[in-house]
């Protein structure tokens, strides 16, 4: 059970890093699109792409806590 605890913690950290990279890329893309391509949505819309990652991180942390209590 300790291995599962560590695996889910590592997965949560990796998801948070990937989330930051995806949001940064989408935010920069939105800024460029607003300035040059005529996008009408605000740049803050890029932060909505982080919602699935946040759900995944919360699930991983909850599973890690569950498996830590099991051992």
Secondary structure, DSSP 8 states (H G I E B T S, - for coil): -HHHHHHHHHHHHHHHHHHHHHHHHHHHHHHHIIIII---S-GGGGGGGGHHHHHHHHHHHHHHHHHHHH-
